[in-house]
Amino acid sequence: MKRKSTALLLSLLLLLALCVPAMAAIEYGVFYDETEQLGSVELSYAAEQTLPRLTQELGVDLRVDAFTDEGVDADTSAADIASYVYENSGYGCGERKEGVSLTLLLRGTENGTYTLSETDWCVYAFLDEARGSAQELSDAVYNAVKPYMVESAWNGEDMNVSATALSQAVDAMAESVENYIRENGSSDVPGGADAPGEPEPSQTEITENSEPDTSSMRYIFDLVGCLSSDSRTKLEARAEEISARHNCGVYVAFVDDYKVYSQGGDVYEGTYRFYHDKQLGMGDGRDGVIVLLSMQNRKYAMFIYGENAAYAINEYGAEQLEGRFLGRFSDGDWYIGSAEYLTACDEYLSLAEAGKPVRESPWAVIAIVVIVSCLIASGVCKVLKMNMKTVRRGAAADEYVTSEGLTLTESSDRFMYTTETRTKIKSDSSDGGGGGSTSSCSGGGGHGRSGSF
């Protein structure tokens, strides 16, 4: 009995000895989401591809952590959590433990969602002095991420919106870290911008000295270098996934000047010629939708081709779709504009497949007509009522005439109303218009919209 007890005790001690180092070895990973509600295709790609690649190339560990306030003291800040996790979870590259982490502290709601205030997130950075200033790097990342941490994106109403905002924040974080390290890197630090090996040409050199490589461009045609290589790769994967799932090609093209493709026509003609020249579209009907932006003259066009694509995005749908992304392009947010365009196309195609394509509701027009008619009728009745006087109805006609007969004692002309007709004078906008104006178009076997951005 004594031997059995001893063996059992030794087994428990051995199990405990094995469990402790195993628990200590648990890592949060590149992206840790305690809410389990912030996942998306874009974030998965960033966590599996973008951030690990940059970590290897730059020698700077990149991490993103989203924690909840469950079990956290009220006095604990996002900065406290960031520093503790960074120092105790194996974060950082090399002996210097160089790295950057983006930490969010989300507050739970009664609806099971989470909110994020503008003070509940922080950027934590470690950097060797030979490669630059950790404070400057932290500030650069903070300023890049800040636009996506606004209250409207983290109010707890829609976690999908929050997931999109976080994805955009991670992209901005990666880009700002890469730019800082490559601009300030030292040649004697592994992973720096000047590390031994073939130097990577800048985007300007690629644009000026060589034609862009279009061999990998099947859905995202960046012919002027608006997107970074990583951003274009990510958008390409997203567009390919959407196109394959709906059997309808979804394309974006950034060109220098649409006139190269239009043969003297407008930007819309250049867009549908681009579509047909490259044999875009999917299926027997070559269904697809493309957005083309001409950077030299700030012209834009969208072309929808094929029966299924036209059913999913009619003229009204094209106008609504345009409102989802064109403003981003006007602001120069090429990646975000492209991403929101792809997301909107996915939604429109999904609704069409469900038999609920985006259409203008006739009830809204009917309701407006009824309300306006009622208001007009009510106004007319009030005017007539104000002009009436209280009288007694006579039984005979002679009750309305006095014994002296009818005598007019006053005569006057009273101005009642006049009618004025005005015609709007339209400005000449034969060049496509400016200031973001757009209009519906047709041709090339399909339909779409064009204008300026």
Residue, then its C-alpha position, 0 to 999 in steps of 0.5 A: m500500500k505504501r509503494k502504491s501511495t508513493a508511486l501515485l504521489l510521484s506521478l502527480l509531482l511529475l505531471l505538475a512538473l510537466c504542466v508548468p513549463a507547458m503553461a509557461a510556453i503558451e504564446y498569444g500569437v501574432f493576433y490574439d482576440e479575446t472577444e472572438q468577434l473580430g476575425s475576418v479574412e483580411l485580419s487572418y491574412a495579416a496575421e498569417q502572411t503580412l506581419p510574420r513576413l515583415t517580422q522576418e524582413l525587418g527584425v521587428d516583432l509585430r503583434v496585435d492583442a485585443f483583450t476584454d475588461e473581464g477580470v481586469d481592475a478598473d485602474t488597469s490601463a491598456a498601456d499597463i496590459a501592453s507592457y506586462v504582456y510584451e515583457n512576459s510573453g516572449y515578445g520581441c526579436g533578437e537580443r534587444k527584443e525589438g518589436v511593436s505591439l498594438t493593444l486594445l482593451l475592450r469593454g463588454t456590453e449587455n448585448g454581448t458586444y464590445t466597445l472601445s474608447e479612444t483612450d483604451w488602446c496603445v502602441y508599445a515599441f522596443l527598438d535598438e538605438a542604432r536603428g532609430s528612436a523607439q518613441e518616434l516609431s511608437d508615435a508614427v504607428y500611433n498616428a497611422v492607427k488613430p484614424y481607425m480607432v474612432e468611436s463610430a467604429w467601436n460603439g458596440e452596435d456592429m462588431n463587423v464594423s469594428a473588425t473592418a476598422l481593426s483590419q485597416a488599423v493593422d494594415a496601417m501599423a504594418e506600413s508605418v513600421e516598414n516605412y520607419i525601419r527602412e528609412n532609418g535602418s542601420s547596415d550593422v543590424p540584421g534585418g535592417a533596410d541596408a542589410p546585406g543582400e539585393p536591395e529592394p527598389s523603391q516604389t518610385e524607381i519601379t514606376e520610373n525605370s520599368e513597366p509594372d509586372t502585370s503577370s500576377m495581376r488578375y483582378i487588381f491592376d495597379l499600373v501606376g503604383c498606387l498600392s504597396s506590394d503587400s496591399r495589392t497581394k491582399l486585395e488580389a486574394r480577396a477579389e479572387e475569393i469573391s469572384a470565384r464564390h459568385n462566378c462574377g469577376v470583380y476588378v479594380a484598375f489604376v491607370d495613368d490615363y484612360k485615353v490610352y484605352s478609349q481611342g479618343g472617347d471618354v473614361y467610360e469607353g476606356t473602361y469597357r474597352f479595358y474590360h474587353d481587351k483583357q477578356l475579363g469576366m467569368g462564366d459563359g456570359r463573362d459576368g463582371v464589374i470593374v472600377l477604373l481610376s485614371m490618376q492623371n486627370r482624376k477620372y473614374a468609371m464603373f462598368i457592369y457586364g453580363e446578365n447576372a452582374a446586371y441583375a445584381i447591380n442595376e443602374y440604381g444599384a450602381e449609384q448606391l454601390e458608388g457611394r460606398f467607395l468613391g469618397r475613399f478614392s477622392d481622399g486618396d485612400w486607394y487601399i481602403g477604397s478598393a477594400e470597401y468596393l470589394t466588400a460592397c460587391d460581395e454584399y450586392l452579389s450575395l443579395a442577388e443570389a438570395g433573390k433580393p437584389v438592391r432595388e429602389s423601394p417604390w413605397a418611399v416614392i408613394a409615401i412622399v406623394v401621399i404626404v405632399s398631396c395631403l399637405i397641399a389639400s390641407g393648406v387649400c382648405k385652411v385658406l378657404k376657411m379663413n376667407m369664409k364668414t358666418v351667415r344664415r342660409g335664407a329660404a328664399a332668394d329675396e332674403y338676400v336683397t334689401s328693399e332699396g335694392l343692391t347698391l355698391t358702396e365700395s370698389s377696389d382692386r385686390f392683388m391675390y397672387t402671381t405665377e413665376t416660372r424659373t429655368k435652371i441654367k446648367s453649366d457646361s460639363s462636357d469633359g465629365g464634370g468636376g468636384g466628384s460629379t458622376s452620372s449613369c452611362s451605357g455602352g460596351g454591352g453593359h452599363g455603369r457610371s462615370g465622372s470625377f473623383 
